Amino acid sequence: MAHASGVAGDVHALGEVVHSAQQAAQELKEVYTNVAKTVPADFADIGAAVGEVNTRLGFTGEALKQAATDFLEFAKVNGADVNTSVQLVTRAMGDAGIAAEDYNQVLDALTVAGQQSGISVDTLATNLAKYGAPLRALGMETEEAIAMFAGWEKAGVNTETAFSGMRKAISTWSAEGKDARVEFAK
């Protein structure tokens, strides 16, 4: 008898999981439908935006609708793929410790820098994720880093070479017991 009641409990738990999954799927469908009604975009792009934003930022409901809409508009304005944009921007945000609800500040900074420099927002976001740690070690905020990348790219600076030197300088300063932020500011 103990075995049968254990199975019954397992079946009940499985039923609750299935019900929760069905509710979550229904909520995603509703967000998708609402975004599709308000944003003129390809249905595949809408699906990618809703799915990626939900997965990467954990948004649901109205927050998910707004963020998916914002990422679709960001991609359209910047001539970027929405799926790639969500992935690159959220990766850079995660690396920098930027809260999910602050995504719009990063989108705005990338758009401004991209438009002023002519550099793709994908390149800027990739550089931000790739080189964010050394820049934070030097005391740079995300917006400053984005502006610097845009300026470097526009001037033809090889980012790989520049960061190789920066990493070496940070390492040397640390080995000498110096504060990299103070030394860089000099």
C-alpha positions as CSV (number, residue, x, y, z in Angstrom):
1,M,0.0,0.0,0.0
2,A,2.8,2.4,0.7
3,H,4.1,2.0,-2.8
4,A,0.7,2.8,-4.3
5,S,0.3,6.0,-2.3
6,G,3.8,7.1,-3.3
7,V,2.9,6.6,-7.0
8,A,-0.3,8.6,-6.5
9,G,1.6,11.4,-4.9
10,D,4.1,11.4,-7.8
11,V,1.2,11.4,-10.4
12,H,-0.3,14.4,-8.5
13,A,3.0,16.3,-8.5
14,L,3.4,15.5,-12.2
15,G,-0.1,16.9,-12.9
16,E,0.8,20.1,-11.1
17,V,4.0,20.5,-13.2
18,V,2.1,19.9,-16.4
19,H,-0.6,22.4,-15.4
20,S,2.1,25.1,-14.5
21,A,3.8,24.5,-17.9
22,Q,0.5,24.9,-19.7
23,Q,-0.2,28.2,-17.9
24,A,3.2,29.5,-18.7
25,A,2.8,28.6,-22.4
26,Q,-0.6,30.3,-22.4
27,E,0.9,33.5,-20.9
28,L,3.7,33.5,-23.5
29,K,1.1,33.0,-26.3
30,E,-0.9,36.0,-24.9
31,V,2.3,38.2,-24.8
32,Y,3.2,37.1,-28.3
33,T,-0.3,37.9,-29.6
34,N,-0.3,41.3,-27.9
35,V,3.1,42.2,-29.3
36,A,2.1,41.1,-32.8
37,K,-0.9,43.4,-32.6
38,T,1.2,46.5,-31.7
39,V,4.5,46.0,-33.4
40,P,4.9,45.7,-37.2
41,A,7.4,42.9,-37.3
42,D,8.0,39.5,-38.8
43,F,6.2,36.8,-36.7
44,A,9.4,34.8,-36.3
45,D,11.2,37.9,-34.9
46,I,8.3,38.5,-32.5
47,G,8.6,34.9,-31.3
48,A,12.3,35.2,-31.0
49,A,12.0,38.5,-29.0
50,V,9.4,37.1,-26.6
51,G,11.1,33.8,-26.1
52,E,14.7,35.2,-25.7
53,V,13.6,38.0,-23.4
54,N,11.6,35.6,-21.3
55,T,14.5,33.2,-21.0
56,R,17.3,35.6,-20.5
57,L,15.7,38.4,-18.4
58,G,13.0,36.3,-16.8
59,F,10.2,38.7,-17.6
60,T,6.6,37.7,-17.9
61,G,3.3,39.5,-18.5
62,E,3.4,43.2,-19.2
63,A,7.2,43.5,-18.5
64,L,7.8,40.8,-21.1
65,K,5.6,42.6,-23.6
66,Q,7.3,45.9,-23.1
67,A,10.8,44.5,-23.2
68,A,10.1,42.4,-26.3
69,T,8.6,45.5,-28.0
70,D,11.7,47.5,-27.0
71,F,14.1,44.9,-28.4
72,L,12.1,44.6,-31.6
73,E,12.3,48.4,-32.0
74,F,16.0,48.4,-31.1
75,A,16.7,45.8,-33.8
76,K,14.7,47.7,-36.4
77,V,16.3,51.1,-35.7
78,N,19.8,49.6,-35.7
79,G,19.3,47.2,-38.6
80,A,20.1,44.2,-36.4
81,D,18.7,40.8,-35.9
82,V,16.5,40.8,-32.8
83,N,17.5,37.3,-31.6
84,T,21.2,38.2,-31.8
85,S,20.5,41.6,-30.1
86,V,18.8,40.1,-27.1
87,Q,21.5,37.5,-26.7
88,L,24.4,40.0,-27.0
89,V,22.9,42.7,-24.9
90,T,21.8,40.4,-22.1
91,R,25.2,38.7,-22.1
92,A,26.9,42.1,-21.7
93,M,24.4,43.1,-19.0
94,G,25.1,39.8,-17.1
95,D,28.8,40.3,-17.4
96,A,28.5,43.9,-16.0
97,G,26.0,43.0,-13.3
98,I,23.3,45.2,-14.8
99,A,19.9,44.5,-13.4
100,A,17.4,43.0,-15.9
101,E,15.0,45.9,-15.5
102,D,17.7,48.4,-16.6
103,Y,18.0,46.8,-20.1
104,N,16.6,50.0,-21.7
105,Q,19.5,52.1,-20.5
106,V,21.9,49.7,-22.4
107,L,19.7,49.7,-25.5
108,D,19.7,53.5,-25.5
109,A,23.5,53.8,-25.0
110,L,24.2,51.3,-27.7
111,T,21.8,53.0,-30.2
112,V,23.3,56.5,-29.6
113,A,26.9,55.2,-29.9
114,G,26.0,53.2,-33.0
115,Q,24.3,56.1,-34.7
116,Q,27.1,58.6,-33.8
117,S,29.9,56.3,-34.9
118,G,28.3,54.2,-37.7
119,I,29.5,51.0,-35.8
120,S,27.0,48.2,-35.6
121,V,25.3,47.7,-32.2
122,D,26.2,44.0,-32.4
123,T,29.9,44.9,-32.5
124,L,29.5,47.3,-29.6
125,A,27.6,44.8,-27.5
126,T,30.1,42.1,-28.3
127,N,33.0,44.3,-27.3
128,L,31.2,45.3,-24.1
129,A,30.7,41.6,-23.1
130,K,34.2,40.6,-24.2
131,Y,36.1,43.5,-22.6
132,G,33.8,44.7,-19.8
133,A,35.8,43.2,-16.9
134,P,39.1,45.0,-17.6
135,L,37.2,48.2,-18.1
136,R,35.4,47.9,-14.8
137,A,38.8,47.2,-13.2
138,L,39.8,50.6,-14.6
139,G,36.6,52.3,-13.1
140,M,34.6,52.7,-16.3
141,E,30.9,52.5,-16.3
142,T,29.0,50.7,-19.1
143,E,28.0,53.9,-20.9
144,E,31.6,55.2,-20.9
145,A,32.8,51.8,-22.2
146,I,30.2,51.9,-25.1
147,A,31.3,55.4,-26.0
148,M,35.0,54.4,-25.9
149,F,34.4,51.4,-28.2
150,A,32.5,53.5,-30.6
151,G,35.3,56.1,-30.7
152,W,38.0,53.4,-31.1
153,E,36.1,51.6,-33.9
154,K,35.5,54.9,-35.7
155,A,39.2,55.9,-35.4
156,G,40.3,52.5,-36.6
157,V,41.9,51.4,-33.3
158,N,42.4,47.6,-33.1
159,T,40.4,46.7,-30.0
160,E,42.3,43.4,-29.5
161,T,45.7,45.1,-29.5
162,A,44.4,47.9,-27.2
163,F,43.0,45.5,-24.7
164,S,46.1,43.3,-24.7
165,G,48.0,46.4,-23.6
166,M,45.4,47.3,-21.0
167,R,45.3,43.8,-19.5
168,K,49.1,43.9,-19.2
169,A,49.0,47.3,-17.5
170,I,46.3,46.2,-15.1
171,S,48.3,43.1,-14.3
172,T,51.5,45.1,-13.8
173,W,49.8,47.7,-11.6
174,S,48.2,44.9,-9.5
175,A,51.6,43.1,-9.1
176,E,53.1,46.4,-7.9
177,G,50.3,46.9,-5.4
178,K,48.9,49.9,-7.2
179,D,45.2,50.7,-7.8
180,A,44.5,50.2,-11.5
181,R,41.8,52.8,-11.5
182,V,44.1,55.5,-10.1
183,E,46.9,54.6,-12.4
184,F,44.7,54.6,-15.5
185,A,43.3,58.0,-14.6
186,K,46.8,59.4,-14.7
